[in-house]
C-alpha cells in the first residue's frame, strides 16, 4: 500500500470516529440512560471496527506513520 493511501485511510478513520462521537453526545442528551447505554456500546463497537479496518490496516503497512500521527495529535489535536 502506498504511504499516502495509508495516511488517507487513517484520516478517514479519525473523521469517522469524530462523527460517531458527536452522535453519542447528541444521543446522551436526548435519550434516557437505560436506552442510551446500549446504543453507546454499539456505537463504540462501530468506532473500534473502523479503527481496526482503517487505522490498524494502514499502520500495519506503514508502522512509521505512528510517530507522525502522535506528533500531529500533540501539536494540533488532530492528524493533519
N, C-alpha and C positions, 0 to 999 in steps of 0.2 A: 504494500500500500504506500502511496506517495505521502510524504510528510505533510504537505499542505492539505491533502484529503483527510488525514488523521486530525489535523487542527480543526478542520471544518466539522468533523464528527463530534469532537469534544465540545466545541462551541454550541452546536445544536443540542447536545445533551444538557449543557448548562442552561440554555434558553428554555428548554422543555421543563426542566426542574423548577426554574423560577416561575413559569406559568402555573405549574401544578401547586407550588407553594401559595401562590395568590388564590387559587381555587380553595385550598384548605382554609386560608384566612377568611374568605367570604363565607364558606360553609360554617365555620366556627361561630360566626356572628349571627347566622340565620337558622341554625338547626339546634334542637335540644341535644344535650350532651350524649344521651343514650343513642341517638341517631347519628351524631357526628363521629363518635369514636370508631365505629366500624367503617364508615366512609373514609375517615382519615387513614386508617390502616390500609385500605385498598389503594388509596392514592399514594401512600408511602411505598407500597409494593410496586406500583407502576413506576415511581421515581427510581427505585432500585433497579428495576428491569431496564429502564432507559440507560441508567449509568452503566450497567453491565453490557448492554448491547452496543452502546456508542463509545463511552469513555474507556471502559476496560479493553474493548477491542482495539481502539486506537492506540492506547498505551502499550498494549501487548506488541503492537507492530513497531512502536517508537517510544520505548521507555524513557528516553532522554527528554521527552516533552513534559514529563512530570515536574522537573525543575523549572521549566518555562512557565507552566501553569501556576506553580506555587509563587514564583516571583511576581507574576502578573496579579494574582489574587492579593498578595501582600501590598503591592503598590497601588492598585486601582480598585480592589474589592470585586474584581471580575476578571475573566480571561479575555483579554483583548487580542 
